[in-house]
Amino acid sequence: MATEKIKFAVFASGAGSNTRKIIEYFKSHELGEVALVVCNNPKAGVLQIAEDAGIPSLLIEKDPFKTTGYLKELRDYGIRFIVLAGFLWKIPPVLIEAFPQRIINIHPALLPKYGGKGMYGMAVHKAVLEAGEQESGITIHYVDEHYDHGDHILQEKVGVDPQDTPESLAGKIHVLEHRYLPETIEKIIRHLIANERSKS
């Protein structure tokens, strides 16, 4: 018997390079499907990526997001899992409660260092360089009610060279993100399916 695909949503606020890689990875995947791209920025490049891939997108506003989490819309699309890939708003409690341990985020540093409000994009890489760190990397973690706080799923490291700039360090981090985020999503989906089978 064929397993029904786990439909998941990708939340993003910007250019969408991670979203593009996720879409490519799951294009003909037997277990998971990007069923929706959720965005809070009408000018974000990720919306064009979704359109080009034939994936519906949902443009959200702050106040309704805080109060409703757009749960109805997510359920209408059959969403069972959420990936934050460069999404800059804090996730409201209503969404965390509806998707317990089913929302993950990728952060461009080795948490708990260089996390928290305002720590995203180039601000993270500048802080890492200014502190004289020898290494940086990515953290994929479950999302709770605090910024960059939930249980860690995966950390991968990269060396920081004396000549690195925020831009060159960002490039190294992107390589890690693009390699490990789709793989990690697949592992979690396999785990979700195995759990469901064990309960049935």
Phi and psi restraints in degrees (value plus and minus 20) as a CYANA .aco file:
   2 ALA   PHI     -91.2   -51.2
   2 ALA   PSI     120.6   160.6
   3 THR   PHI    -102.1   -62.1
   3 THR   PSI     114.7   154.7
   4 GLU   PHI     -88.2   -48.2
   4 GLU   PSI     114.2   154.2
   5 LYS   PHI     -84.5   -44.5
   5 LYS   PSI     123.6   163.6
   6 ILE   PHI    -100.4   -60.4
   6 ILE   PSI      95.8   135.8
   7 LYS   PHI    -106.3   -66.3
   7 LYS   PSI     110.4   150.4
   8 PHE   PHI    -152.7  -112.7
   8 PHE   PSI     139.7   179.7
   9 ALA   PHI    -129.8   -89.8
   9 ALA   PSI     124.4   164.4
  10 VAL   PHI    -129.9   -89.9
  10 VAL   PSI     104.1   144.1
  11 PHE   PHI    -119.3   -79.3
  11 PHE   PSI     108.0   148.0
  12 ALA   PHI    -168.1  -128.1
  12 ALA   PSI     135.9   175.9
  13 SER   PHI    -139.5   -99.5
  13 SER   PSI     -30.3     9.7
  14 GLY   PHI    -151.2  -111.2
  14 GLY   PSI    -155.4  -115.4
  15 ALA   PHI     -85.3   -45.3
  15 ALA   PSI     -53.7   -13.7
  16 GLY   PHI      69.1   109.1
  16 GLY   PSI       7.0    47.0
  17 SER   PHI     -85.3   -45.3
  17 SER   PSI     -57.5   -17.5
  18 ASN   PHI     -87.1   -47.1
  18 ASN   PSI     -61.1   -21.1
  19 THR   PHI     -80.3   -40.3
  19 THR   PSI     -61.7   -21.7
  20 ARG   PHI     -78.7   -38.7
  20 ARG   PSI     -64.9   -24.9
  21 LYS   PHI     -85.0   -45.0
  21 LYS   PSI     -59.3   -19.3
  22 ILE   PHI     -84.3   -44.3
  22 ILE   PSI     -64.9   -24.9
  23 ILE   PHI     -80.4   -40.4
  23 ILE   PSI     -64.6   -24.6
  24 GLU   PHI     -81.5   -41.5
  24 GLU   PSI     -63.5   -23.5
  25 TYR   PHI     -83.3   -43.3
  25 TYR   PSI     -59.2   -19.2
  26 PHE   PHI    -120.2   -80.2
  26 PHE   PSI      -7.5    32.5
  27 LYS   PHI     -76.5   -36.5
  27 LYS   PSI     -64.4   -24.4
  28 SER   PHI    -147.9  -107.9
  28 SER   PSI      15.0    55.0
  29 HIS   PHI     -95.9   -55.9
  29 HIS   PSI     123.3   163.3
  30 GLU   PHI    -101.6   -61.6
  30 GLU   PSI     -34.7     5.3
  31 LEU   PHI    -135.3   -95.3
  31 LEU   PSI     -49.9    -9.9
  32 GLY   PHI    -150.4  -110.4
  32 GLY   PSI     133.4   173.4
  33 GLU   PHI    -165.9  -125.9
  33 GLU   PSI     108.5   148.5
  34 VAL   PHI     -95.0   -55.0
  34 VAL   PSI      86.4   126.4
  35 ALA   PHI    -118.6   -78.6
  35 ALA   PSI     -33.4     6.6
  36 LEU   PHI    -181.5  -141.5
  36 LEU   PSI     120.0   160.0
  37 VAL   PHI    -131.1   -91.1
  37 VAL   PSI     105.1   145.1
  38 VAL   PHI    -129.8   -89.8
  38 VAL   PSI     110.9   150.9
  39 CYS   PHI    -160.5  -120.5
  39 CYS   PSI     125.6   165.6
  40 ASN   PHI    -128.3   -88.3
  40 ASN   PSI     -11.0    29.0
  41 ASN   PHI    -152.1  -112.1
  41 ASN   PSI      88.4   128.4
  42 PRO   PHI     -83.6   -43.6
  42 PRO   PSI     -35.8     4.2
  43 LYS   PHI    -120.4   -80.4
  43 LYS   PSI     -15.0    25.0
  44 ALA   PHI     -89.6   -49.6
  44 ALA   PSI     118.5   158.5
  45 GLY   PHI     -83.0   -43.0
  45 GLY   PSI     -44.3    -4.3
  46 VAL   PHI     -81.7   -41.7
  46 VAL   PSI     -46.9    -6.9
  47 LEU   PHI     -86.2   -46.2
  47 LEU   PSI     -58.1   -18.1
  48 GLN   PHI     -88.8   -48.8
  48 GLN   PSI     -57.2   -17.2
  49 ILE   PHI     -80.6   -40.6
  49 ILE   PSI     -64.5   -24.5
  50 ALA   PHI     -82.5   -42.5
  50 ALA   PSI     -65.3   -25.3
  51 GLU   PHI     -81.5   -41.5
  51 GLU   PSI     -64.4   -24.4
  52 ASP   PHI     -81.7   -41.7
  52 ASP   PSI     -51.0   -11.0
  53 ALA   PHI    -108.8   -68.8
  53 ALA   PSI     -22.4    17.6
  54 GLY   PHI      53.3    93.3
  54 GLY   PSI       5.2    45.2
  55 ILE   PHI    -124.0   -84.0
  55 ILE   PSI     110.8   150.8
  56 PRO   PHI     -84.2   -44.2
  56 PRO   PSI     129.7   169.7
  57 SER   PHI    -144.4  -104.4
  57 SER   PSI     133.5   173.5
  58 LEU   PHI    -145.9  -105.9
  58 LEU   PSI      97.3   137.3
  59 LEU   PHI    -112.6   -72.6
  59 LEU   PSI     102.9   142.9
  60 ILE   PHI    -133.0   -93.0
  60 ILE   PSI     138.0   178.0
  61 GLU   PHI    -136.6   -96.6
  61 GLU   PSI     134.0   174.0
  62 LYS   PHI     -83.7   -43.7
  62 LYS   PSI     -69.8   -29.8
  63 ASP   PHI     -84.1   -44.1
  63 ASP   PSI     -68.8   -28.8
  64 PRO   PHI     -81.1   -41.1
  64 PRO   PSI     -54.5   -14.5
  65 PHE   PHI     -83.0   -43.0
  65 PHE   PSI     -63.7   -23.7
  66 LYS   PHI     -82.7   -42.7
  66 LYS   PSI     -58.1   -18.1
  67 THR   PHI    -111.0   -71.0
  67 THR   PSI     -59.0   -19.0
  68 THR   PHI    -129.9   -89.9
  68 THR   PSI     -40.6    -0.6
  69 GLY   PHI      45.4    85.4
  69 GLY   PSI     -13.0    27.0
  70 TYR   PHI      34.0    74.0
  70 TYR   PSI      16.8    56.8
  71 LEU   PHI     -81.5   -41.5
  71 LEU   PSI     -60.5   -20.5
  72 LYS   PHI     -78.9   -38.9
  72 LYS   PSI     -66.7   -26.7
  73 GLU   PHI     -83.2   -43.2
  73 GLU   PSI     -62.7   -22.7
  74 LEU   PHI     -81.8   -41.8
  74 LEU   PSI     -60.9   -20.9
  75 ARG   PHI     -89.6   -49.6
  75 ARG   PSI     -55.2   -15.2
  76 ASP   PHI     -79.6   -39.6
  76 ASP   PSI     -52.4   -12.4
  77 TYR   PHI    -110.2   -70.2
  77 TYR   PSI     -17.7    22.3
  78 GLY   PHI      52.8    92.8
  78 GLY   PSI       6.1    46.1
  79 ILE   PHI     -91.5   -51.5
  79 ILE   PSI     110.8   150.8
  80 ARG   PHI    -142.1  -102.1
  80 ARG   PSI     -21.2    18.8
  81 PHE   PHI    -179.7  -139.7
  81 PHE   PSI     125.0   165.0
  82 ILE   PHI    -148.7  -108.7
  82 ILE   PSI     115.0   155.0
  83 VAL   PHI    -137.4   -97.4
  83 VAL   PSI     104.2   144.2
  84 LEU   PHI    -114.4   -74.4
  84 LEU   PSI      97.8   137.8
  85 ALA   PHI    -146.6  -106.6
  85 ALA   PSI      58.5    98.5
  86 GLY   PHI      59.2    99.2
  86 GLY   PSI      20.7    60.7
  87 PHE   PHI    -122.3   -82.3
  87 PHE   PSI     106.7   146.7
  88 LEU   PHI    -118.3   -78.3
  88 LEU   PSI     -26.9    13.1
  89 TRP   PHI    -110.2   -70.2
  89 TRP   PSI     130.0   170.0
  90 LYS   PHI     -90.5   -50.5
  90 LYS   PSI     120.7   160.7
  91 ILE   PHI    -101.5   -61.5
  91 ILE   PSI     106.7   146.7
  92 PRO   PHI     -93.3   -53.3
  92 PRO   PSI     133.9   173.9
  93 PRO   PHI     -74.2   -34.2
  93 PRO   PSI     -55.6   -15.6
  94 VAL   PHI     -79.9   -39.9
  94 VAL   PSI     -54.1   -14.1
  95 LEU   PHI     -98.8   -58.8
  95 LEU   PSI     -59.7   -19.7
  96 ILE   PHI     -83.0   -43.0
  96 ILE   PSI     -60.3   -20.3
  97 GLU   PHI     -87.4   -47.4
  97 GLU   PSI     -54.5   -14.5
  98 ALA   PHI     -96.5   -56.5
  98 ALA   PSI     -44.5    -4.5
  99 PHE   PHI    -148.0  -108.0
  99 PHE   PSI      42.9    82.9
 100 PRO   PHI     -85.2   -45.2
 100 PRO   PSI     106.0   146.0
 101 GLN   PHI      35.0    75.0
 101 GLN   PSI       8.8    48.8
 102 ARG   PHI    -148.5  -108.5
 102 ARG   PSI       1.3    41.3
 103 ILE   PHI    -147.8  -107.8
 103 ILE   PSI     105.3   145.3
 104 ILE   PHI    -142.1  -102.1
 104 ILE   PSI     135.9   175.9
 105 ASN   PHI    -151.8  -111.8
 105 ASN   PSI     131.0   171.0
 106 ILE   PHI    -134.0   -94.0
 106 ILE   PSI     109.9   149.9
 107 HIS   PHI    -138.8   -98.8
 107 HIS   PSI     116.0   156.0
 108 PRO   PHI    -105.0   -65.0
 108 PRO   PSI      24.9    64.9
 109 ALA   PHI    -182.2  -142.2
 109 ALA   PSI     153.0   193.0
 110 LEU   PHI    -111.8   -71.8
 110 LEU   PSI      70.3   110.3
 111 LEU   PHI     -81.1   -41.1
 111 LEU   PSI     130.0   170.0
 112 PRO   PHI    -101.2   -61.2
 112 PRO   PSI     -20.6    19.4
 113 LYS   PHI     -91.8   -51.8
 113 LYS   PSI     125.3   165.3
 114 TYR   PHI      39.1    79.1
 114 TYR   PSI      20.5    60.5
 115 GLY   PHI    -139.8   -99.8
 115 GLY   PSI    -199.9  -159.9
 116 GLY   PHI      84.2   124.2
 116 GLY   PSI     159.7   199.7
 117 LYS   PHI     -78.7   -38.7
 117 LYS   PSI     114.5   154.5
 118 GLY   PHI      63.4   103.4
 118 GLY   PSI     -29.5    10.5
 119 MET   PHI    -112.4   -72.4
 119 MET   PSI      68.0   108.0
 120 TYR   PHI    -170.8  -130.8
 120 TYR   PSI     139.0   179.0
 121 GLY   PHI      36.2    76.2
 121 GLY   PSI    -159.0  -119.0
 122 MET   PHI     -83.7   -43.7
 122 MET   PSI     -45.6    -5.6
 123 ALA   PHI     -79.4   -39.4
 123 ALA   PSI     -57.1   -17.1
 124 VAL   PHI     -86.6   -46.6
 124 VAL   PSI     -68.5   -28.5
 125 HIS   PHI     -87.1   -47.1
 125 HIS   PSI     -56.9   -16.9
 126 LYS   PHI     -82.1   -42.1
 126 LYS   PSI     -63.4   -23.4
 127 ALA   PHI     -83.9   -43.9
 127 ALA   PSI     -60.3   -20.3
 128 VAL   PHI     -82.1   -42.1
 128 VAL   PSI     -65.5   -25.5
 129 LEU   PHI     -88.6   -48.6
 129 LEU   PSI     -61.6   -21.6
 130 GLU   PHI     -84.3   -44.3
 130 GLU   PSI     -48.1    -8.1
 131 ALA   PHI    -102.6   -62.6
 131 ALA   PSI     -26.5    13.5
 132 GLY   PHI      51.9    91.9
 132 GLY   PSI       8.6    48.6
 133 GLU   PHI     -84.6   -44.6
 133 GLU   PSI     126.6   166.6
 134 GLN   PHI    -107.9   -67.9
 134 GLN   PSI     -37.7     2.3
 135 GLU   PHI    -168.6  -128.6
 135 GLU   PSI     136.9   176.9
 136 SER   PHI    -159.4  -119.4
 136 SER   PSI    -183.0  -143.0
 137 GLY   PHI     143.7   183.7
 137 GLY   PSI    -174.8  -134.8
 138 ILE   PHI    -146.4  -106.4
 138 ILE   PSI     133.0   173.0
 139 THR   PHI    -149.2  -109.2
 139 THR   PSI     104.9   144.9
 140 ILE   PHI    -125.4   -85.4
 140 ILE   PSI     106.7   146.7
 141 HIS   PHI    -165.1  -125.1
 141 HIS   PSI     138.9   178.9
 142 TYR   PHI     -92.0   -52.0
 142 TYR   PSI     132.2   172.2
 143 VAL   PHI    -119.6   -79.6
 143 VAL   PSI     111.5   151.5
 144 ASP   PHI    -142.4  -102.4
 144 ASP   PSI    -182.4  -142.4
 145 GLU   PHI     -97.2   -57.2
 145 GLU   PSI     -22.8    17.2
 146 HIS   PHI    -131.7   -91.7
 146 HIS   PSI     131.2   171.2
 147 TYR   PHI     -80.9   -40.9
 147 TYR   PSI     110.3   150.3
 148 ASP   PHI      33.2    73.2
 148 ASP   PSI      22.0    62.0
 149 HIS   PHI    -139.9   -99.9
 149 HIS   PSI     -48.7    -8.7
 150 GLY   PHI     -84.2   -44.2
 150 GLY   PSI     153.7   193.7
 151 ASP   PHI     -76.0   -36.0
 151 ASP   PSI     116.8   156.8
 152 HIS   PHI     -96.0   -56.0
 152 HIS   PSI     119.6   159.6
 153 ILE   PHI    -123.5   -83.5
 153 ILE   PSI     -61.5   -21.5
 154 LEU   PHI    -176.0  -136.0
 154 LEU   PSI     119.1   159.1
 155 GLN   PHI    -148.9  -108.9
 155 GLN   PSI     116.8   156.8
 156 GLU   PHI    -150.3  -110.3
 156 GLU   PSI     120.4   160.4
 157 LYS   PHI    -131.5   -91.5
 157 LYS   PSI     137.3   177.3
 158 VAL   PHI    -162.7  -122.7
 158 VAL   PSI     125.6   165.6
 159 GLY   PHI     -93.7   -53.7
 159 GLY   PSI     127.6   167.6
 160 VAL   PHI    -124.1   -84.1
 160 VAL   PSI     101.9   141.9
 161 ASP   PHI    -112.7   -72.7
 161 ASP   PSI     133.3   173.3
 162 PRO   PHI     -77.5   -37.5
 162 PRO   PSI     -51.4   -11.4
 163 GLN   PHI    -106.6   -66.6
 163 GLN   PSI     -21.3    18.7
 164 ASP   PHI     -83.0   -43.0
 164 ASP   PSI     122.2   162.2
 165 THR   PHI    -129.7   -89.7
 165 THR   PSI     147.7   187.7
 166 PRO   PHI     -74.2   -34.2
 166 PRO   PSI     -57.3   -17.3
 167 GLU   PHI     -88.9   -48.9
 167 GLU   PSI     -62.7   -22.7
 168 SER   PHI     -90.2   -50.2
 168 SER   PSI     -55.6   -15.6
 169 LEU   PHI     -87.0   -47.0
 169 LEU   PSI     -58.8   -18.8
 170 ALA   PHI     -79.1   -39.1
 170 ALA   PSI     -60.0   -20.0
 171 GLY   PHI     -81.0   -41.0
 171 GLY   PSI     -62.3   -22.3
 172 LYS   PHI     -83.7   -43.7
 172 LYS   PSI     -61.2   -21.2
 173 ILE   PHI     -85.5   -45.5
 173 ILE   PSI     -60.3   -20.3
 174 HIS   PHI     -79.3   -39.3
 174 HIS   PSI     -58.6   -18.6
 175 VAL   PHI     -79.5   -39.5
 175 VAL   PSI     -64.4   -24.4
 176 LEU   PHI     -84.5   -44.5
 176 LEU   PSI     -64.3   -24.3
 177 GLU   PHI     -78.8   -38.8
 177 GLU   PSI     -69.4   -29.4
 178 HIS   PHI     -86.1   -46.1
 178 HIS   PSI     -49.7    -9.7
 179 ARG   PHI     -99.1   -59.1
 179 ARG   PSI     -66.1   -26.1
 180 TYR   PHI    -115.5   -75.5
 180 TYR   PSI     -44.7    -4.7
 181 LEU   PHI     -86.8   -46.8
 181 LEU   PSI     -70.3   -30.3
 182 PRO   PHI     -79.5   -39.5
 182 PRO   PSI     -60.5   -20.5
 183 GLU   PHI     -81.2   -41.2
 183 GLU   PSI     -61.6   -21.6
 184 THR   PHI     -87.7   -47.7
 184 THR   PSI     -60.5   -20.5
 185 ILE   PHI     -78.8   -38.8
 185 ILE   PSI     -64.1   -24.1
 186 GLU   PHI     -80.5   -40.5
 186 GLU   PSI     -63.6   -23.6
 187 LYS   PHI     -82.0   -42.0
 187 LYS   PSI     -62.0   -22.0
 188 ILE   PHI     -86.2   -46.2
 188 ILE   PSI     -61.3   -21.3
 189 ILE   PHI     -81.8   -41.8
 189 ILE   PSI     -63.1   -23.1
 190 ARG   PHI     -80.7   -40.7
 190 ARG   PSI     -58.5   -18.5
 191 HIS   PHI     -86.6   -46.6
 191 HIS   PSI     -62.9   -22.9
 192 LEU   PHI     -80.5   -40.5
 192 LEU   PSI     -64.1   -24.1
 193 ILE   PHI     -84.3   -44.3
 193 ILE   PSI     -64.1   -24.1
 194 ALA   PHI     -81.0   -41.0
 194 ALA   PSI     -60.4   -20.4
 195 ASN   PHI     -83.3   -43.3
 195 ASN   PSI     -62.5   -22.5
 196 GLU   PHI     -85.6   -45.6
 196 GLU   PSI     -59.1   -19.1
 197 ARG   PHI     -86.0   -46.0
 197 ARG   PSI     -57.4   -17.4
 198 SER   PHI     -89.3   -49.3
 198 SER   PSI     -44.2    -4.2
 199 LYS   PHI    -109.0   -69.0
 199 LYS   PSI     -38.4     1.6
